Amino acid sequence: KPDGRAVPIGTAEWRIDRIPAGEHRISILYSCAGKPAGSVITARLGQASAQQDLDDSNATGGVNEFRITRLGVLRLDTDSVGEALVLRNSDPDRAAIWVRQVIIAKVTENEKN
């Protein structure tokens, strides 16, 4: 188990106060000591979802070695108020993915072009 505040991802859920409608990039700060090849991490907020296939290059080398990866873009048609953000690992038995932080950032006009 890693030091500090991290949760293993089979499935994890966080209640979100409010995120305005629009496009939001979702990333995670994670560690993975094993080889996660074949696993898919999916983030879902209401009807919006983003996912990232993991391969052996996503292994961080140890449970206390963290890095950031982008999962994709959540496209929200309406404001999200009080909904659950759910992260799910398609194969939690293959490799332990520990998430320390979820980063949600509005996609800017410059990023869209």
C-alpha positions as CSV (number, residue, x, y, z in Angstrom):
1,K,0.0,0.0,0.0
2,P,1.4,3.4,-0.9
3,D,2.2,6.1,1.7
4,G,-0.2,9.0,2.1
5,R,-3.7,9.4,0.8
6,A,-4.4,7.1,-2.1
7,V,-7.2,4.7,-2.9
8,P,-7.0,1.4,-4.9
9,I,-9.1,1.5,-8.0
10,G,-11.4,-1.4,-8.5
11,T,-14.2,1.2,-8.2
12,A,-13.9,4.5,-6.4
13,E,-16.5,7.2,-6.1
14,W,-16.3,10.9,-5.1
15,R,-19.3,13.3,-4.7
16,I,-18.8,16.4,-6.8
17,D,-20.3,19.7,-5.6
18,R,-20.6,21.4,-9.0
19,I,-19.0,21.4,-12.4
20,P,-20.4,23.7,-15.1
21,A,-21.6,22.4,-18.4
22,G,-18.9,22.1,-21.1
23,E,-15.8,20.1,-21.8
24,H,-13.5,19.1,-19.0
25,R,-10.2,17.2,-19.2
26,I,-9.9,14.5,-16.5
27,S,-6.5,13.3,-15.3
28,I,-5.4,11.1,-12.4
29,L,-2.3,11.1,-10.2
30,Y,-1.7,7.4,-9.8
31,S,0.8,4.7,-9.0
32,C,1.0,1.2,-10.3
33,A,3.8,-1.2,-9.3
34,G,2.7,-4.1,-11.6
35,K,2.1,-4.3,-15.3
36,P,-1.4,-3.0,-16.0
37,A,-1.6,-4.1,-19.7
38,G,-5.1,-4.8,-20.7
39,S,-6.8,-2.7,-18.0
40,V,-9.0,0.2,-18.9
41,I,-9.7,3.0,-16.4
42,T,-13.1,4.7,-17.0
43,A,-14.3,7.9,-15.4
44,R,-18.0,8.6,-15.4
45,L,-19.9,11.7,-14.2
46,G,-23.6,11.4,-15.0
47,Q,-24.0,10.5,-18.6
48,A,-20.5,11.6,-19.5
49,S,-17.5,9.3,-19.6
50,A,-13.9,9.1,-20.5
51,Q,-11.5,6.2,-20.6
52,Q,-7.9,5.3,-21.0
53,D,-6.4,1.9,-22.0
54,L,-3.4,1.1,-19.9
55,D,-0.3,-0.7,-21.1
56,D,3.0,-1.7,-19.6
57,S,4.3,1.8,-20.0
58,N,1.8,3.0,-17.4
59,A,3.6,1.0,-14.6
60,T,5.2,3.6,-12.3
61,G,7.8,1.3,-10.8
62,G,6.4,1.2,-7.3
63,V,3.4,2.0,-5.2
64,N,5.0,5.2,-3.9
65,E,6.0,6.4,-7.3
66,F,3.2,8.5,-8.8
67,R,2.6,10.1,-12.2
68,I,-0.2,11.8,-14.0
69,T,-2.1,10.4,-16.9
70,R,-5.0,11.9,-18.9
71,L,-8.1,9.8,-19.1
72,G,-9.8,12.0,-21.6
73,V,-12.5,14.7,-21.9
74,L,-15.9,14.7,-20.1
75,R,-18.5,16.5,-22.2
76,L,-21.3,17.8,-19.9
77,D,-24.5,19.0,-21.6
78,T,-25.7,20.5,-18.3
79,D,-24.1,21.6,-15.0
80,S,-23.3,18.6,-12.8
81,V,-24.5,19.3,-9.2
82,G,-24.0,16.8,-6.4
83,E,-23.3,13.9,-8.8
84,A,-20.8,11.1,-8.2
85,L,-17.6,10.9,-10.2
86,V,-16.9,7.2,-10.5
87,L,-13.5,5.7,-11.5
88,R,-13.5,2.0,-12.5
89,N,-10.7,-0.4,-13.4
90,S,-11.9,-3.0,-15.9
91,D,-9.6,-5.5,-14.4
92,P,-8.8,-4.7,-10.8
93,D,-7.1,-8.1,-10.2
94,R,-4.4,-7.6,-13.0
95,A,-2.6,-4.7,-11.3
96,A,-3.2,-2.4,-8.4
97,I,-3.8,1.1,-9.5
98,W,-3.7,3.6,-6.6
99,V,-5.2,7.0,-7.2
100,R,-4.0,9.9,-5.0
101,Q,-5.7,12.8,-6.9
102,V,-8.3,13.3,-9.6
103,I,-7.8,16.5,-11.6
104,I,-10.7,18.0,-13.5
105,A,-9.8,21.1,-15.7
106,K,-12.0,23.0,-18.1
107,V,-10.9,22.6,-21.7
108,T,-9.9,26.1,-23.0
109,E,-10.7,27.5,-26.4
110,N,-7.0,27.3,-27.3
111,E,-7.0,23.6,-26.5
112,K,-10.0,23.0,-28.7
113,N,-8.2,24.5,-31.8
